[in-house]
Structure formats: C-alpha cells, structure tokens
Amino acid sequence: MTFEELGLSADLLATVAREGYTEPTPVQSAAIPLILAGRDVLAAAQTGTGKTAAFVLPALERLRGHANGGFSPARHPVRMLILTPTRELAVQVSESVKTYSRGSALRSTVVYGGTRIDPEIKVLWKGVEILVATPGRLMDHVGQKTVNLSQVEILVLDEADRMLDMGFIPDVRKIVALMPAQRQTLLFSATFSDDIRRLAGEFLRNPETVEVAARNSIADNLTQVLYPVDQERKADLLIHLIRRDSMDQVLVFTRSKLGASRLASYLDRRGVSCSAIHGDRSQQERTRALEAFRGHFVKVLVATDVASRGLDIADLPYVVNFELPYEPQDYIHRIGRTGRAGASGTAISLVSPDEVEELRAVQRLLRKSIPCEVVEEFLPDPDRAPAPAERSRGGRPQASGRSYGRSQLSAAGSR
C-alpha cells in the first residue's frame, strides 16, 4: 500500500514525500483509513513504528475545513486535543504536528509543566486549533479559564498506558467531561493491557482495534543482553563496556532521580562525558541535556523512566538498564528507545543478585530468556549476600530477600 491509496490530500502527500517517507508503516496503513472515516480507534503498536503520524496525518485531513486566516481568537477554537503523559513526548508530538501541518493555516501549540505558564497563556488567547498537552498543565489552564474545550472534535490519548501508570486518569476524566460527547476519540498505546481495554470502554464508542504487533513484543533488529554484576560495581562495568566496545550515544536508565544524578556525576569524574534527565530538573535543563546528547556533545544520557516514553533520538545505538525497572512493562518501553524505524540497536541490562526476581518478571513478560554474557572481573561475589531489602514505591521491597550468587543469576538469564 502507498500513501496515495490511504486517502490523504495532495498537500499532505507532498509533506509526506518531503519528509522522505516512501510507504506507510503497518500501523499507519491500518489506522489512517479508519480515522479518516471518523471511527474511534484503539491502537497498539511497537514504539518507533510511526504511531504519531498515524493519528496526526488523518486528523489534519479531517480538520482542513477549519483552517482560516482570521485574526479573531473565536475563529480558532481548539478542535483537536492530544494528551501525553510526559513533557518530552508532548514536545515530540507538537513538533510532528508543526512539521505535518506546514503550509496549513491550522494553528497548534503545546503546554506542559515545569515551565512558566504565562507564555502559554498568551498563545492560547490568540487561538489554536490543535493543542498538545500533559494532563496536569492542561488542568492548570482549565482552572485559569485560559482554554476552552467545548468545540473539540478529535481527542487523542497518546501512550495511554503510561498515563494510567502515572496516575493521570482522574485528570483525564475531568478533561473529557469538558468536551462534547459527540467527538472522535483515538487511544494509542505502546502495548495493550486489560486496564487499557477497560479505559477504552470508558472513553471510546464502538472502537476499531488496530494491533500490528504481538503484545509485549520487541523489534526483531534489537539485540538484548544481560551482564551479572554486584550493585556497587555496576558503574565501573558500564565504563568498561563503553570503552571496550567504543560505545557512542548510550541512554542509561536508573530507578531513581538521585541515582541518575549520582551516576552521571560519577561517569563525568571518570572521564565519560555525561548528562542527566529526570523529574527534578527544570524543563530548560532537560532540554539542554537532551540536545547535548542528540548533538553528540555528551556520550551518555542518564535518565529515569520519565524519559522511557517520548524520547525520539534518531539511530540511538545503545540502551542500558543500569537497574531493572520495578514494573516489567517499563523494560519494554525503555529498550524501545533503540532499534527504531528499522535501525539496529542493543539493549544491555546490568543485573545484580538482588534483581533476580525482577529479571524473571521481565522474561515472563517477554516469554523468552535474555542472553547472558559475563565479564569475568565483574562477576558477582558468590559468597556475598544481597543488601537488605529497601522499601520502594508501592511498598514493594527492592531486594528479593534471598541470597543469589553468580550461578543463580546466570541461570536466571539463560532460562
């Protein structure tokens, strides 16, 4: 199938061609005709498969009749709302909207927390047809009466599973209540879960389901490997691997904001150029760190799971799980930052003896084992017990409470 066969207008086809797209991805081929037909859509696809274009392109087609050059804000009410869980994803989606709508009179903007609200208010007062927002900041605008959602025709819930995980659904319900009941709703997610299907039943009307990849699948061109190592030696093993394999552009995930800052500082002191991105950093600091990483001014970007969605780094070769996530689903989101759009990628996990249960949970989700490699000088001490369990978010113990040596850890990685 070609883009011409999907029913897009000539100006959008020209934009697609200008961006270098030759043929639609599977999710685009499946979703675009349904959205053009006005259907509600529940769609799941692997990250990096063109999901954003799958809803932005047909939405622009449907809204083209509202494009106008009028100066009055009343001529430019919000017609399309795109909700995303993170600032990074909001910025990425907004950039895509601006790219695909170039040459159109449709106005768009993005609002998100962590920045001054006054500049956003000034833009909203002028009127925009397409608004990209994070739920919390949008609720701030609702409270200040700087946004009116009464004429929204298309609602997009992007990465809805992450919004569910981050506790945004109560805000989403309040936002939806401000919109017309007669609207088109599109729910896009990296994966499906039972909770997401229940959420779709609440917000969507007789939706068409688009699922172009098996649940919890990963890209075929992504290589996964784990290295057993004691927790306190992970940073040194990471430096060893970066130097041994001449790694450039390495995205490293930690569990906590403090852990991300400490690791970034340690790598910098050891001569590995590094920056950190997490929720305690201002949006300006996060943007600078991301741009430095994209521009190859720093070799390593350390991030918490706030960055596991929404980071779009072309041809990112390496993702490292410095610590396995508490939720196995987050493993898939993290490693989905590499191996995107047909490019190859490598996902490395540094696994300590007290993470065996987390490793098993990830492998149960994947329904396969992750190959295990060893660096002899960094193998865990078989006679050393894991550190005592610490309470983590949700009251879950961080350690398993059992003493795992290197043989048990290697065995877990080979199952």
Sequence and secondary structure as in RCSB ss.txt:
>XXXX:A:sequence
MTFEELGLSADLLATVAREGYTEPTPVQSAAIPLILAGRDVLAAAQTGTGKTAAFVLPALERLRGHANGGFSPAR
HPVRMLILTPTRELAVQVSESVKTYSRGSALRSTVVYGGTRIDPEIKVLWKGVEILVATPGRLMDHVGQKTVNLS
QVEILVLDEADRMLDMGFIPDVRKIVALMPAQRQTLLFSATFSDDIRRLAGEFLRNPETVEVAARNSIADNLTQV
LYPVDQERKADLLIHLIRRDSMDQVLVFTRSKLGASRLASYLDRRGVSCSAIHGDRSQQERTRALEAFRGHFVKV
LVATDVASRGLDIADLPYVVNFELPYEPQDYIHRIGRTGRAGASGTAISLVSPDEVEELRAVQRLLRKSIPCEVV
EEFLPDPDRAPAPAERSRGGRPQASGRSYGRSQLSAAGSR
>XXXX:A:secstr
  GGGGT  HHHHHHHHHTT  S  HHHHHHHHHHHTT  EEEE  TTSSHHHHHHHHHHHHHGGG     SGGG
S   EEEE SSHHHHHHHHHHHHHHTTTSS  EEEE SSS SHHHHHHHHH  SEEEE HHHHHHHHHTT    T
T  EEEEETHHHHHHTT HHHHHHHHTTS SS EEEEEESS  HHHHHHHHHH SS EEEE S TT   TTEEEE
EEE  GGGHHHHHHHHHHHTT  SEEEE SSHHHHHHHHHHHHHTT  EEEE TTS HHHHHHHHHHHHTTSSSE
EEE GGGTTT   TT  EEEESS  SSHHHHHHHHTTSS TT  EEEEEEE GGGHHHHHHHHHHHTS   B   
GGG   TT       B GGG BSS SS   HHHHHHHHH 
